[in-house]
Amino acid sequence: MVNFLSKFLSKKPDESVEETAVDTVSVPVDVSVAVEPDVPEPVVTEPVVTAESVAVAASERPVHHVDPHSGMPIQLDELEEFESVMGESLLPGAELADEDMVIDALRTVYDPEIPVNIYDLGLIYTVNHKDGGDIDIDMSLTAPGCPVAGEMPGMVSSAVSAVDGVGVVTTRIVWEPAWTMERMSEDAKLALGMF
């Protein structure tokens, strides 16, 4: 092949090249690589960050809480709703339990992980006395990943529905606002050595 090339390159324009037998060699060619013409790349500009764009982005982002037991993030819309309904409707004219009797019943329920009752821990958010002796209770837990989350509303409903003058008790776990230590009573803080 070198011979052929040297003859071809040394040929003058009017001379003819005598044909000789040449060994052919196959060379693999990668046809998957396409050569694109020179196209200018698009200009990318950084977005302008404003207080309004940050507020919009924050409102569209899901809210996450961190489970203090595992350290794993928990998205609130992924949390299960826990509710318990217990008791029977009272007969018309029956004597109704007062608020202190209900609070005393709530103080008999303890978080299994903390040696303080749930009322003094501040886990009871609302106690709504309805007509006819029915009671609706909204409560929270110290952490969304609490292992007794499914049992706690039943424990509360059972304790309160056992009080004379209480009808149907509905207890719900709520996650907003999140529980904080500021909700604890002074007795609870004292029992836990926080003073």
C-alpha positions in Angstrom: 0.0 0.0 0.0 2.9 2.3 0.7 4.1 1.7 -2.8 0.7 2.7 -4.3 0.6 5.9 -2.2 4.1 6.9 -3.1 3.3 6.4 -6.8 0.1 8.4 -6.4 1.6 11.3 -4.5 4.6 11.5 -6.8 2.5 11.5 -9.9 2.5 14.6 -12.1 -0.9 15.8 -13.3 -0.5 14.5 -16.8 1.0 11.1 -15.9 -1.2 8.0 -15.4 -0.7 5.7 -12.5 -0.3 2.1 -13.3 -2.7 -0.1 -11.4 -1.1 -2.6 -9.1 -2.8 -5.2 -6.8 -3.2 -3.8 -3.4 -4.1 -5.7 -0.2 -7.3 -4.3 1.4 -7.6 -3.9 5.0 -11.0 -3.5 6.8 -11.1 -0.9 9.5 -14.1 -0.8 11.8 -15.9 2.5 11.7 -18.2 3.6 14.5 -21.3 4.9 12.7 -23.2 5.6 15.9 -21.3 8.8 16.5 -23.0 11.5 14.5 -21.2 14.7 13.7 -23.5 17.6 14.3 -22.9 20.9 12.6 -21.7 23.7 14.9 -24.8 24.8 16.7 -24.4 27.4 19.4 -25.4 26.2 22.8 -28.4 27.9 24.4 -27.6 30.5 26.9 -28.7 29.5 30.4 -29.4 32.3 32.8 -29.8 31.9 36.6 -33.3 32.6 37.9 -33.7 35.7 39.8 -34.5 34.9 43.5 -36.9 37.3 45.1 -38.7 37.1 48.4 -41.9 36.4 46.5 -40.4 33.5 44.6 -39.0 32.0 47.8 -42.4 32.3 49.5 -44.2 30.6 46.5 -41.6 27.8 46.5 -41.9 27.3 50.3 -45.7 27.1 50.1 -45.5 24.5 47.4 -43.0 22.3 49.2 -44.4 19.6 51.5 -43.9 20.2 55.2 -41.6 17.6 56.9 -41.1 16.9 60.5 -38.3 14.8 61.9 -39.1 11.9 64.1 -36.8 12.4 67.1 -36.7 8.6 67.8 -35.4 7.7 64.3 -34.1 11.0 63.0 -36.0 10.3 59.7 -38.1 12.9 58.0 -41.9 12.5 58.2 -44.2 14.2 55.8 -47.4 15.2 57.5 -49.6 14.1 54.7 -48.1 10.7 55.0 -49.1 10.3 58.6 -52.0 8.2 59.5 -55.0 9.6 61.2 -55.8 8.0 64.5 -59.3 8.2 66.0 -61.2 6.3 68.7 -64.9 6.5 69.5 -66.1 4.9 72.7 -69.1 5.1 75.1 -72.8 5.4 74.8 -75.1 8.3 74.5 -76.7 9.4 77.7 -80.4 9.5 78.4 -82.0 12.9 78.2 -81.9 14.7 81.5 -78.9 12.7 82.8 -76.4 14.5 85.0 -73.4 15.5 83.0 -69.7 15.2 84.2 -68.0 18.4 84.9 -64.6 19.5 83.4 -62.6 18.5 86.5 -63.9 14.9 86.3 -62.8 14.7 82.7 -59.3 16.1 83.5 -58.9 13.7 86.4 -59.7 10.8 83.9 -57.1 12.2 81.4 -54.5 12.3 84.1 -54.8 8.5 84.5 -53.4 8.0 81.0 -49.6 7.9 80.7 -47.3 7.9 77.7 -45.5 4.5 78.1 -42.2 6.1 77.3 -42.4 9.0 79.7 -43.4 8.8 83.4 -45.8 11.7 83.2 -49.6 11.7 82.4 -50.6 12.9 79.0 -52.6 15.9 80.4 -49.6 17.4 82.2 -47.4 16.6 79.2 -49.6 18.9 77.2 -50.7 16.3 74.7 -54.3 17.2 75.2 -55.1 20.1 72.9 -58.9 20.5 73.2 -61.7 19.0 75.2 -65.1 20.0 73.8 -68.1 19.1 75.9 -71.1 18.8 73.6 -74.8 18.6 74.3 -75.9 15.3 75.8 -72.6 14.6 77.5 -70.6 13.7 74.4 -67.0 14.8 74.4 -64.6 15.5 71.5 -60.9 15.4 72.3 -58.0 16.5 70.1 -54.6 15.4 71.2 -51.1 15.0 69.9 -48.1 12.9 70.6 -44.5 13.9 71.6 -43.4 12.7 68.2 -45.2 11.7 65.0 -43.4 8.3 64.9 -44.5 7.4 68.4 -44.9 3.6 68.5 -48.2 3.9 70.5 -49.8 6.3 68.1 -52.5 3.8 67.2 -53.3 2.9 70.8 -53.2 6.3 72.5 -56.6 7.6 71.3 -58.3 4.3 72.5 -56.6 4.7 75.9 -57.9 8.3 76.2 -61.4 7.4 75.0 -61.6 4.5 77.4 -60.5 6.5 80.4 -62.9 9.4 79.8 -65.9 7.3 78.7 -65.7 5.5 82.1 -66.5 8.7 83.9 -70.2 9.0 85.1 -72.0 11.6 83.1 -70.0 11.2 79.9 -71.6 10.0 76.7 -69.7 9.2 73.5 -66.1 10.1 73.5 -64.3 10.8 70.2 -60.5 11.2 70.5 -58.4 12.2 67.5 -54.7 12.6 67.0 -53.8 15.9 65.4 -50.3 16.9 64.1 -50.7 20.6 63.9 -49.5 22.4 65.8 -46.6 20.1 66.6 -46.1 19.3 70.3 -43.3 21.2 72.0 -42.0 21.0 75.6 -43.5 24.5 76.3 -46.9 22.8 76.4 -45.8 20.8 79.6 -47.2 21.8 83.0 -44.8 22.8 85.7 -45.6 19.5 87.5 -44.5 17.6 84.4 -41.3 19.6 84.1 -40.6 19.1 87.8 -41.2 15.3 87.5 -38.8 15.1 84.6 -36.1 17.2 86.3 -36.3 20.1 83.9 -36.0 22.8 86.7 
